[in-house]
Amino acid sequence: MAASFLKTSTLSVRKKLFQQTGFPVYCTSHGFYEEDVKKKLQQFTGGSIDLQKEDDGIGILTLNNPSKKNALSGVMMLQLLEKVIELENWKEGKGLIVCGAKNTFCSGSDLNTVKSIGTSKDGVQLCMFMQNTLTRFMRLPLISVALVQGRAMGGGAEFTTACDFRLMTPSSEIRFVHKEMGIIPSWGGTARLIEIVGSRQTLKILSGALKLESTVALKIGIADEILQSSDESQSLEEARRWLQQFISGPPEVIRALKTVVSSGRELALEEALETERDILSTLWGGPANLEAVAKNKKFNK
């Protein structure tokens, strides 16, 4: 009985934590000191993370540091967290496209930032900071798409795995180059990649530092589609049309769908079922549900 009570209590706590917007993976109890990391990252300027929120509920998040192939500087890492928090509070949002400026995705961390983080302790602190940020990003109640133009390298490749879908232009590539740098993926990329393609394929990709061109990425399941155009503006418009098919409908319904899928992925079965029940209670009998029932939408398509 005690074991059963302990299990139930643990499940309840985990579910409540998951349902808290922006709840981090790491905190001070894990030896993570966010403010110290932020002070260090502020020293490394260059580039920006730009967010455009559109009236149709689609956001465009642009990694903008083209002189360094959109590598993330310390300031950009801080701005990424700020934009994630902004998106957590965007109640009208339904979808998000992540892309890089000047027709290339992201080459990972800016080397100036990396060189300054020379100790194991500092490296682990940055690891926890970025894992927190990208986990919050992954849990956003928005259907997200990585638009991979040009190259997604290292941390840039990891970022694509935090998105729900990946669209690639014909000449683009994804490559986890961490082995060549003498490290492993440290922004949560390994766990997410295993979820996408399985452990055997992940081991091949990481240990071989394989260059995944668009056709290969589509074949093994990393890419969801290869777009027709490699042009920056045209491929963005293609990605917008592709995403639109999945976000048609009221924001509260699309956001609820994303949330229950996230809970099903991350929580134990009992917790996921309870989360589904709780979210259903916010929709059943609501405006979108009543309108659909009145119009008999179930049989109209």
C-alpha positions as CSV (number, residue, x, y, z in Angstrom):
1,M,0.0,0.0,0.0
2,A,2.8,2.4,0.9
3,A,4.5,1.7,-2.4
4,S,1.3,2.3,-4.3
5,F,0.8,5.6,-2.5
6,L,4.3,6.7,-3.2
7,K,3.9,5.8,-6.9
8,T,0.6,7.8,-7.1
9,S,2.2,10.8,-5.3
10,T,5.1,10.8,-7.6
11,L,2.9,10.6,-10.7
12,S,0.8,13.5,-9.4
13,V,3.8,15.6,-8.8
14,R,5.3,14.9,-12.2
15,K,2.0,15.7,-14.0
16,K,1.7,19.0,-12.1
17,L,5.2,20.0,-12.9
18,F,4.7,19.1,-16.6
19,Q,1.5,21.2,-16.7
20,Q,3.3,24.3,-15.3
21,T,4.3,26.5,-18.2
22,G,8.0,26.9,-18.5
23,F,9.0,24.5,-15.8
24,P,12.7,23.7,-16.2
25,V,14.5,20.4,-16.3
26,Y,17.2,21.8,-14.0
27,C,17.2,24.1,-11.0
28,T,19.5,24.9,-8.1
29,S,18.9,21.5,-6.6
30,H,20.7,20.0,-9.6
31,G,23.6,22.4,-9.2
32,F,22.4,24.7,-11.9
33,Y,22.8,28.4,-11.4
34,E,21.0,30.2,-14.2
35,E,21.9,33.8,-13.3
36,D,25.6,33.0,-13.3
37,V,25.3,31.4,-16.7
38,K,23.4,34.4,-18.0
39,K,26.1,36.8,-16.8
40,K,28.7,34.8,-18.6
41,L,26.8,34.5,-21.8
42,Q,26.1,38.3,-21.9
43,Q,29.8,38.9,-22.6
44,F,29.6,37.3,-26.0
45,T,27.7,39.5,-28.4
46,G,26.7,39.2,-32.1
47,G,23.6,38.2,-34.0
48,S,20.0,38.1,-32.8
49,I,17.0,35.9,-32.4
50,D,14.1,37.5,-34.3
51,L,10.5,36.6,-33.8
52,Q,7.6,37.6,-36.0
53,K,4.1,36.7,-34.8
54,E,1.5,36.8,-37.6
55,D,-2.2,37.3,-37.6
56,D,-2.9,33.7,-38.8
57,G,-1.3,32.2,-35.7
58,I,2.1,31.3,-37.3
59,G,5.3,32.6,-35.8
60,I,8.6,32.9,-37.6
61,L,11.6,32.5,-35.4
62,T,14.8,33.5,-37.3
63,L,18.4,32.7,-36.2
64,N,20.1,35.8,-37.4
65,N,23.9,35.7,-37.4
66,P,24.8,35.2,-41.1
67,S,28.4,36.3,-40.9
68,K,29.0,33.2,-38.8
69,K,26.5,30.9,-40.5
70,N,23.9,31.7,-37.8
71,A,26.0,30.3,-35.0
72,L,24.5,31.1,-31.6
73,S,26.5,33.6,-29.7
74,G,26.0,33.9,-25.9
75,V,23.6,36.8,-26.3
76,M,21.6,34.8,-28.9
77,M,21.3,31.9,-26.4
78,L,19.8,34.4,-23.9
79,Q,17.5,35.9,-26.5
80,L,16.4,32.4,-27.5
81,L,15.2,31.8,-23.9
82,E,13.4,35.2,-24.0
83,K,11.6,34.3,-27.2
84,V,10.6,30.9,-25.9
85,I,9.0,32.6,-22.8
86,E,7.3,35.1,-25.2
87,L,5.9,32.2,-27.2
88,E,4.7,30.4,-24.1
89,N,2.5,33.4,-23.4
90,W,1.2,33.9,-27.0
91,K,-2.3,32.6,-26.6
92,E,-3.3,33.3,-30.3
93,G,-0.4,31.2,-31.6
94,K,-0.9,27.9,-33.3
95,G,2.3,27.2,-35.3
96,L,6.0,28.1,-35.5
97,I,8.6,28.0,-38.3
98,V,12.2,28.1,-37.2
99,C,14.7,29.2,-39.9
100,G,18.1,30.8,-40.3
101,A,18.9,34.1,-42.0
102,K,20.5,34.3,-45.5
103,N,19.4,30.8,-46.6
104,T,21.3,28.7,-44.0
105,F,20.0,27.2,-40.8
106,C,22.6,27.2,-38.0
107,S,26.1,26.1,-37.4
108,G,25.8,25.5,-33.7
109,S,27.6,27.5,-31.0
110,D,29.7,30.5,-31.9
111,L,33.3,29.4,-31.3
112,N,34.2,32.6,-29.4
113,T,31.6,31.5,-26.8
114,V,32.8,27.9,-26.8
115,K,36.4,28.9,-26.3
116,S,35.5,30.9,-23.3
117,I,33.8,27.9,-21.6
118,G,37.0,25.9,-21.1
119,T,36.2,24.0,-17.9
120,S,34.1,21.0,-17.4
121,K,32.0,22.9,-14.8
122,D,31.2,25.7,-17.2
123,G,30.4,23.3,-20.0
124,V,27.9,21.4,-17.9
125,Q,26.3,24.7,-16.8
126,L,25.8,25.7,-20.5
127,C,24.5,22.2,-21.2
128,M,21.9,22.6,-18.5
129,F,20.9,26.1,-19.7
130,M,20.4,24.9,-23.3
131,Q,18.7,21.7,-22.3
132,N,16.3,23.8,-20.2
133,T,15.6,26.2,-23.1
134,L,15.1,23.6,-25.8
135,T,12.9,21.4,-23.6
136,R,10.7,24.4,-22.9
137,F,10.7,25.1,-26.7
138,M,9.7,21.5,-27.4
139,R,6.9,21.7,-25.0
140,L,5.4,24.9,-26.5
141,P,1.7,24.4,-27.3
142,L,2.6,25.3,-30.9
143,I,3.1,22.9,-33.8
144,S,6.7,23.7,-34.8
145,V,8.7,23.2,-38.0
146,A,12.4,23.5,-38.6
147,L,13.0,24.9,-42.1
148,V,16.4,23.6,-42.9
149,Q,18.1,25.7,-45.6
150,G,21.8,25.2,-46.2
151,R,23.4,23.5,-43.2
152,A,22.2,22.6,-39.8
153,M,25.4,21.6,-38.0
154,G,26.2,20.6,-34.4
155,G,24.0,22.5,-32.1
156,G,22.0,23.6,-35.1
157,A,21.3,19.9,-35.9
158,E,20.2,19.5,-32.3
159,F,17.8,22.4,-32.5
160,T,16.0,20.8,-35.4
161,T,15.2,17.8,-33.2
162,A,13.4,20.1,-30.8
163,C,10.9,20.9,-33.5
164,D,7.9,18.7,-34.2
165,F,8.7,18.5,-37.9
166,R,11.7,19.1,-40.2
167,L,11.4,20.4,-43.8
168,M,14.5,20.5,-45.9
169,T,15.4,22.3,-49.1
170,P,16.9,20.1,-51.9
171,S,20.5,21.2,-51.3
172,S,20.4,21.3,-47.5
173,E,22.0,19.0,-45.0
174,I,21.9,18.1,-41.3
175,R,25.1,16.9,-39.6
176,F,25.8,16.1,-35.9
177,V,29.5,17.0,-35.9
178,H,30.0,16.7,-32.2
179,K,32.4,13.7,-32.4
180,E,34.8,15.8,-34.5
181,M,34.8,18.4,-31.7
182,G,35.7,15.8,-29.1
183,I,32.3,16.0,-27.3
184,I,28.8,14.6,-27.5
185,P,25.5,16.4,-28.3
186,S,24.7,18.4,-25.1
187,W,21.5,20.3,-25.9
188,G,19.3,17.2,-25.6
189,G,19.8,16.2,-29.2
190,T,20.7,12.5,-28.6
191,A,17.5,11.7,-26.6
192,R,15.3,13.5,-29.1
193,L,17.0,12.0,-32.1
194,I,16.5,8.5,-30.6
195,E,12.8,9.3,-30.4
196,I,12.7,10.3,-34.1
197,V,14.8,7.6,-35.7
198,G,15.6,5.0,-33.0
199,S,18.7,4.1,-31.1
200,R,20.5,2.1,-33.9
201,Q,20.1,4.8,-36.5
202,T,21.1,7.5,-33.9
203,L,24.3,5.6,-33.1
204,K,25.2,5.5,-36.8
205,I,24.5,9.2,-37.3
206,L,26.5,10.3,-34.2
207,S,29.4,8.0,-34.3
208,G,29.8,8.5,-38.1
209,A,29.2,12.2,-37.9
210,L,27.2,11.5,-41.1
211,K,26.3,14.2,-43.5
212,L,22.5,13.8,-44.0
213,E,21.6,15.3,-47.2
214,S,17.9,15.9,-47.8
215,T,17.2,12.6,-49.7
216,V,18.9,10.6,-47.0
217,A,17.3,12.5,-44.2
218,L,13.9,11.8,-45.7
219,K,14.6,8.1,-46.2
220,I,15.6,7.5,-42.6
221,G,12.8,9.7,-41.1
222,I,14.6,12.8,-39.9
223,A,13.1,15.0,-42.6
224,D,9.3,15.0,-43.1
225,E,9.4,16.4,-46.6
226,I,11.8,17.9,-49.2
227,L,10.6,21.2,-50.5
228,Q,10.6,22.1,-54.1
229,S,12.7,25.3,-53.9
230,S,16.0,26.2,-52.4
231,D,15.2,29.9,-52.6
232,E,15.0,31.6,-49.2
233,S,11.7,33.3,-49.6
234,Q,10.0,30.6,-51.7
235,S,11.0,27.8,-49.4
236,L,9.6,29.8,-46.4
237,E,6.3,30.2,-48.3
238,E,6.3,26.5,-49.0
239,A,6.9,25.7,-45.3
240,R,4.1,28.1,-44.4
241,R,1.6,26.3,-46.7
242,W,2.8,22.9,-45.4
243,L,2.3,23.9,-41.8
244,Q,-1.1,25.5,-42.5
245,Q,-2.7,22.1,-43.1
246,F,-2.0,21.1,-39.5
247,I,-3.0,24.3,-37.7
248,S,-6.4,25.0,-39.4
249,G,-8.9,25.5,-36.6
250,P,-9.3,27.5,-33.3
251,P,-6.1,28.2,-31.4
252,E,-7.4,26.6,-28.2
253,V,-8.0,23.2,-30.0
254,I,-4.6,23.2,-31.8
255,R,-2.7,24.1,-28.7
256,A,-4.6,21.4,-26.7
257,L,-3.7,18.8,-29.3
258,K,0.0,19.7,-29.1
259,T,-0.1,19.6,-25.3
260,V,-1.7,16.1,-25.1
261,V,0.8,14.8,-27.6
262,S,3.6,16.2,-25.5
263,S,2.2,14.7,-22.4
264,G,1.8,11.3,-24.1
265,R,5.5,11.5,-25.1
266,E,6.9,12.6,-21.7
267,L,4.6,11.3,-19.0
268,A,3.7,7.8,-17.8
269,L,0.5,6.3,-19.1
270,E,-1.6,7.2,-16.0
271,E,-0.3,10.8,-16.0
272,A,-0.9,11.2,-19.8
273,L,-4.5,9.9,-19.5
274,E,-5.2,12.3,-16.6
275,T,-3.7,15.2,-18.6
276,E,-5.9,14.3,-21.6
277,R,-9.0,14.2,-19.3
278,D,-8.1,17.6,-17.8
279,I,-7.5,19.3,-21.1
280,L,-10.7,17.8,-22.6
281,S,-12.7,19.5,-19.8
282,T,-11.5,22.9,-21.1
283,L,-12.8,22.1,-24.6
284,W,-16.0,20.0,-24.2
285,G,-19.0,22.3,-24.4
286,G,-16.8,25.2,-25.4
287,P,-17.4,27.5,-28.4
288,A,-15.5,25.5,-30.9
289,N,-17.1,22.2,-29.8
290,L,-20.6,23.6,-29.8
291,E,-20.2,25.2,-33.2
292,A,-18.9,22.0,-34.7
293,V,-21.8,20.0,-33.2
294,A,-24.3,22.5,-34.5
295,K,-22.9,22.3,-38.0
296,N,-22.5,18.5,-37.9
297,K,-18.9,19.0,-39.0
298,K,-17.9,15.4,-38.2
299,F,-19.6,14.2,-41.4
300,N,-19.1,17.3,-43.6
301,K,-15.7,16.5,-45.1
